[in-house]
Amino acid sequence: MQQTRLPLPVGTTDFKRICRENYYVDKTLLIKDLLDEKVSNILFTRPRRFGKTLNMDMLRTFFEKTDADTSSYFKDKAIWQQGESYTQQQGQYPVIFLSLKDIKAQDWETAYELLKMIISSEYARHMELQAGNEISRQDKDFYEKIVNKNANKADYMLSLQILSRMLYQHYKKAPVIIIDEYDTPIQEGFVNNYYNEAIEFIRNFFSAALKDNPYITMSLMTGILRVAKESIFSGLNNIRVDSVLDDTFSGYFGFTEGEVKTITQYYNVTEKLAEIKSWYDGYRFGSTEIYNPWSVINYITSSCKAIPYWSQTSENTIIHEILEKYNEATYRNLHELLKENGQVSSVIKTNIIYPELKGPQTDILGFLLMTGYLKATDMTLNEDGEHLCRLNIPNKEIRTIYRKEIISLLIAEVGDMTVTDLT
């Protein structure tokens, strides 16, 4: 009898649903490393579609105290084999979970309304606060204002801090705060000209909740980039940033080579390993070789058809913005990268200053690295503590994206160049 195999989770970020219905690539040892490292506040920056949201939902499911017993989702996972010091943390904390990935709007008024809805929805998820006697009448009134979306802007800016305090008072345990894709409203504001309004709100929203807040156990954030100079993380001296250049958590976002081999064995397509590697491997997070998980999943579920799946999801609007102010170095570097075995060396700054991305001397290479269009090898630190990296195009998929999208943008800006000049 032919064995029935679980489908791969195309586009699914619900951890519990994947555990019930799909093949799951076990990333639960992320929990062990977070606890071992005694993380207080951490920001993971990775490209789109590399498993950030699924990992955050997995962490929520692990830590969150609920009426239902959620330990069943972990008893067959790697974290459950690590001992009681880890398993006893399961289901023990109130959790605040906010995903900002859908805050995509053409104007600040709409973006603000979306933010209010997300905050209101998370408050409503904690209805136990209204039913209990641990919360003051004043806090219950505030709770109702947020749930009913009758609060003012200052209330919403303080809402994350106040919710964490109320949850602590109710459970007698400080909550875990998880914020997924924190920088989406900022990037949308940059592209759509409401950047200052977005920065003002997000800065106050995060600062109130994360700066010297005794009512949180741990905060976990994800995003594409670390936003610098806008003081979003002002005063958060203990915030830790884990980027594509760092090692500690490097294997938890994207698929490792061993995980891809296991997947191909499970689906009986081991003969496709070489093709998968040439098309979707080539990333390097810290010192770990990483495959694009979105593309690998789509490749296998599409009868192993090798095409650029990731390009169909990534948003290149911001690249348009950057290339409006091109410079000679940009063209020279991209031209070099497109050569056979082409590579360039550059100092890479992990902090992104959005207003400077439109400047005429913008070095686009750091942005392309952080957003998944380049990989870094041979990393060293210079005397200023900056990363000096050798950069190249990771694989066939990304090379296709360069030819179809990025180079076409450059040609559009440089009318007197021909396609052959750049490709």
C-alpha positions in Angstrom: 0.0 0.0 0.0 1.4 3.4 -0.9 2.2 5.6 2.0 0.1 8.8 2.4 2.4 11.7 2.8 1.5 15.0 4.5 1.4 18.0 2.2 3.9 20.8 2.5 2.3 24.0 4.1 2.2 26.4 1.1 1.5 29.9 2.5 0.3 28.6 5.9 1.7 30.3 9.1 -0.6 28.7 11.6 1.6 26.4 13.7 -1.1 24.3 15.2 -2.8 23.8 11.8 0.5 22.7 10.2 1.1 20.3 13.0 -2.3 18.8 12.4 -2.4 18.8 8.6 1.0 19.4 7.1 4.6 18.4 7.1 6.5 20.5 9.6 10.2 21.3 9.5 11.0 21.3 13.2 12.3 24.6 14.4 11.3 24.2 18.1 14.9 24.2 19.3 14.7 28.0 18.8 12.8 27.9 22.2 15.8 26.2 23.8 18.3 28.7 22.4 16.1 31.7 23.5 15.9 30.3 27.0 19.6 29.4 27.2 20.6 32.8 26.0 18.3 34.4 28.6 16.9 36.7 25.9 15.0 39.8 27.2 14.4 41.7 24.0 15.4 40.5 20.6 14.7 41.5 17.0 15.1 39.0 14.2 15.7 40.5 10.8 15.3 38.2 7.8 14.0 38.5 4.2 10.3 37.9 3.4 9.0 34.4 3.3 11.8 32.9 5.4 9.6 31.6 8.2 9.5 34.5 10.6 5.7 34.5 11.1 5.4 30.7 11.5 8.2 30.8 14.1 6.5 33.5 16.0 3.3 31.6 16.0 5.1 28.5 17.2 6.6 30.5 20.1 3.2 31.9 21.0 1.7 28.4 21.0 4.6 27.1 23.2 4.6 29.9 25.8 0.9 30.9 26.0 -1.3 29.9 28.9 -4.6 28.8 27.5 -7.6 26.8 28.6 -6.7 24.1 26.1 -3.7 21.9 26.7 -1.3 22.8 23.8 1.6 20.6 24.9 0.4 17.9 22.4 1.8 20.1 19.6 5.3 19.8 21.1 5.6 16.2 22.5 6.8 14.9 19.2 9.1 17.8 18.6 12.8 18.3 19.3 12.2 20.7 22.2 10.4 18.0 24.2 13.5 15.9 24.3 15.6 18.6 26.0 14.5 18.0 29.5 12.1 19.3 32.1 13.7 22.7 32.5 12.3 23.5 29.0 9.1 21.6 28.9 8.0 23.1 32.2 7.9 26.5 30.5 5.2 25.4 28.1 1.8 27.1 28.5 2.9 29.2 31.4 2.7 32.8 30.3 0.1 35.3 29.0 1.2 36.3 25.5 0.6 39.5 23.6 0.8 38.8 19.9 0.7 41.5 17.2 1.4 41.1 13.5 1.9 44.3 11.6 2.5 42.6 8.3 -0.8 43.7 6.8 -0.4 47.4 7.7 -0.2 48.4 4.0 -1.9 51.6 3.1 -1.6 54.5 0.7 -2.1 57.1 3.4 -1.5 57.5 7.1 -5.2 57.8 8.0 -5.9 54.3 6.6 -2.7 52.9 8.2 -3.7 54.3 11.6 -7.1 52.7 11.3 -5.5 49.4 10.6 -3.2 49.7 13.6 -6.2 50.5 15.8 -8.0 47.4 14.6 -5.1 45.2 15.2 -4.6 46.6 18.8 -8.3 46.3 19.5 -8.4 42.7 18.3 -5.6 41.7 20.6 -7.3 43.4 23.5 -10.5 41.6 22.7 -8.5 38.3 22.6 -7.9 38.8 26.4 -11.5 39.0 27.5 -10.5 37.4 30.8 -9.3 40.8 31.9 -12.9 42.1 32.0 -14.3 39.1 33.8 -11.7 39.1 36.6 -11.5 41.1 39.8 -7.7 41.8 39.6 -8.1 44.8 37.2 -9.3 48.2 38.5 -12.4 49.9 37.2 -10.3 52.5 35.5 -8.3 49.9 33.6 -11.5 48.1 32.6 -12.8 51.4 31.2 -9.5 51.8 29.3 -9.9 48.2 28.0 -13.4 48.9 26.7 -12.2 52.1 24.9 -9.5 50.1 23.1 -11.8 47.2 22.2 -14.5 49.6 20.9 -12.0 51.7 19.1 -13.1 54.8 21.0 -9.6 55.7 22.4 -7.4 58.6 21.3 -4.0 58.4 19.7 -2.2 58.8 23.0 -4.2 55.8 24.4 -3.2 53.6 21.5 0.5 54.6 21.9 0.3 53.4 25.5 -1.9 50.5 24.9 0.8 47.8 24.6 2.3 48.9 27.9 -1.0 49.0 29.7 -2.1 45.6 28.3 1.1 44.0 29.6 0.5 45.5 33.1 -3.1 44.3 33.2 -2.1 40.8 32.1 0.6 40.7 34.8 -2.0 41.8 37.4 -4.4 39.1 36.2 -2.0 36.2 35.9 0.6 37.2 38.5 3.1 36.5 35.7 4.7 38.9 33.3 3.6 38.3 29.6 5.7 37.5 26.6 5.3 40.1 23.9 5.6 39.0 20.2 5.5 41.5 17.4 5.7 40.2 13.9 6.9 42.3 10.9 7.3 45.4 13.1 8.7 47.5 10.2 6.0 47.1 7.6 4.1 50.4 8.6 7.5 52.2 8.5 8.4 50.9 5.0 4.9 51.7 3.7 5.2 55.1 5.2 8.5 55.7 3.4 7.1 54.6 0.1 3.8 56.4 0.4 4.9 59.7 2.0 3.6 59.3 5.5 6.9 58.2 7.0 7.1 60.8 9.8 3.6 59.9 11.1 4.4 56.2 11.1 7.7 56.8 12.9 6.1 58.9 15.5 3.4 56.4 16.4 5.6 53.3 16.2 8.4 54.9 18.3 6.0 55.8 21.1 4.1 52.6 20.9 7.3 50.5 21.3 9.1 52.7 23.7 6.2 52.7 26.2 6.0 49.0 26.1 9.6 47.9 26.0 11.6 50.5 27.8 12.0 49.8 31.5 8.8 47.8 31.6 8.8 45.5 34.6 5.7 43.7 33.3 7.2 41.7 30.5 9.1 38.4 30.7 10.5 38.6 27.1 9.8 40.5 23.9 10.4 38.9 20.5 10.2 40.9 17.3 10.7 40.2 13.6 11.2 42.4 10.6 13.0 42.8 7.3 15.3 45.6 8.4 16.6 47.2 11.6 15.4 50.8 11.4 18.1 53.2 12.6 18.3 56.8 13.7 14.6 57.3 14.2 15.0 56.4 17.9 12.4 53.6 17.7 14.5 51.6 20.1 15.8 54.6 22.0 16.8 53.7 25.5 16.4 49.9 24.9 20.1 49.3 25.7 19.4 45.6 26.1 17.7 45.0 22.8 19.5 42.3 20.8 19.4 42.3 17.0 20.0 39.0 15.1 20.5 39.7 11.4 21.6 37.6 8.4 25.2 38.3 9.5 24.8 36.6 12.9 25.3 33.0 14.0 23.4 32.2 17.2 19.9 31.7 15.6 21.1 31.3 12.0 19.5 27.9 11.4 16.0 28.8 12.4 14.8 30.9 9.5 14.9 29.2 6.2 15.8 25.5 5.5 19.2 24.1 6.3 20.8 21.7 3.9 20.0 18.7 6.2 16.4 19.7 6.4 16.1 19.9 2.6 17.7 16.5 2.2 15.1 15.1 4.7 12.3 16.7 2.8 13.4 15.2 -0.5 13.6 11.8 1.1 10.1 12.1 2.6 8.6 13.1 -0.8 10.8 10.6 -2.8 12.5 13.3 -4.9 16.1 13.0 -3.8 17.1 13.0 -7.5 16.1 16.7 -7.5 18.5 17.8 -4.9 21.1 19.2 -7.3 18.4 21.3 -9.1 16.9 22.5 -5.7 20.4 23.5 -4.7 21.3 25.4 -7.8 17.9 27.3 -7.8 17.1 27.9 -4.2 20.2 27.4 -2.0 23.1 29.8 -1.7 22.0 32.0 1.2 24.3 32.2 4.2 22.9 33.4 7.5 25.9 33.7 9.8 27.9 30.7 8.9 24.9 28.5 8.1 24.0 27.5 4.6 20.3 28.3 4.0 17.7 27.4 1.3 14.7 29.7 0.5 11.9 27.8 2.3 9.1 29.4 0.3 10.7 28.4 -3.0 11.6 24.8 -1.9 8.0 24.2 -0.7 6.5 25.6 -3.9 9.0 23.6 -6.1 8.0 20.3 -4.5 4.3 21.0 -4.5 4.4 22.1 -8.1 5.8 18.7 -9.4 9.4 20.0 -9.1 9.1 22.7 -11.7 12.1 25.0 -11.4 10.9 28.6 -11.7 11.5 31.8 -9.5 8.7 31.4 -7.0 10.0 34.0 -4.5 9.9 36.8 -7.1 6.1 36.4 -7.2 5.9 37.4 -3.5 8.6 39.9 -2.9 7.7 43.6 -3.1 10.1 45.7 -5.1 8.4 49.1 -4.7 11.1 50.3 -2.3 13.8 49.3 -4.8 12.1 51.5 -7.3 12.4 54.4 -4.8 16.1 53.7 -4.2 17.0 53.5 -7.9 15.4 56.8 -8.6 18.6 58.3 -7.3 21.1 55.9 -8.9 24.8 56.5 -9.0 27.7 55.1 -11.0 28.8 52.7 -8.3 25.4 51.1 -8.2 25.5 50.2 -11.9 29.1 49.1 -11.7 28.4 46.7 -8.8 25.3 45.2 -10.2 27.0 44.7 -13.6 29.8 42.9 -11.8 27.4 40.7 -9.8 25.7 39.5 -13.0 28.9 38.1 -14.4 29.6 34.4 -14.1 30.8 33.9 -10.5 30.6 37.7 -10.1 31.2 39.2 -6.7 31.9 42.5 -5.1 33.2 43.6 -1.6 31.5 46.2 0.5 31.1 47.5 4.0 27.6 46.5 5.1 25.7 48.5 7.7 23.0 46.5 9.4 21.1 49.7 10.4 18.9 51.1 7.7 18.2 54.8 7.6 15.1 55.1 5.3 15.4 58.8 4.4 19.0 58.2 3.2 17.9 55.4 0.9 16.7 58.1 -1.6 20.0 59.9 -1.5 22.1 60.0 -4.7 25.0 58.2 -3.0 23.0 55.4 -1.6 24.9 52.1 -1.3 22.1 49.7 -2.3 24.2 46.5 -1.5 23.5 46.4 2.2 19.8 46.8 1.5 19.9 44.0 -1.1 21.7 41.7 1.4 19.2 42.3 4.2 16.2 41.8 1.9 17.4 38.5 0.3 18.8 39.6 -3.0 22.5 39.0 -2.1 24.4 36.6 0.1 27.5 37.5 2.2 30.6 35.4 2.5 34.1 36.0 4.0 32.8 38.5 6.6 35.3 40.4 8.7 35.0 43.4 11.0 37.0 46.5 10.1 38.5 48.9 12.7 35.2 50.7 13.0 33.3 47.5 13.9 31.6 47.4 10.5 31.1 44.3 8.5 33.2 44.0 5.4 31.6 41.3 3.2 32.2 39.7 -0.1 28.8 39.6 -1.8 27.3 37.6 -4.7 24.0 36.5 -6.1 22.8 33.4 -4.2 21.3 31.2 -6.9 19.5 30.9 -10.2 16.2 32.1 -8.8 17.7 35.4 -7.7 19.7 35.8 -10.9 16.5 35.6 -12.8 14.9 38.2 -10.6 17.9 40.5 -11.3 17.5 40.2 -15.0 13.8 40.5 -15.0 13.2 43.2 -12.4 16.2 45.0 -10.9 18.1 45.5 -14.2 15.0 46.6 -16.0 14.6 49.3 -13.3 18.1 50.5 -13.9 17.6 50.5 -17.7 14.4 52.5 -17.3 16.4 55.1 -15.3 19.3 55.2 -17.8 17.8 55.7 -21.1 21.0 55.7 -23.2 22.1 52.2 -21.9 21.3 49.1 -23.7 20.3 45.8 -22.2 23.7 44.3 -23.1 25.5 47.0 -21.2 24.2 45.6 -18.0 23.5 41.9 -18.7 
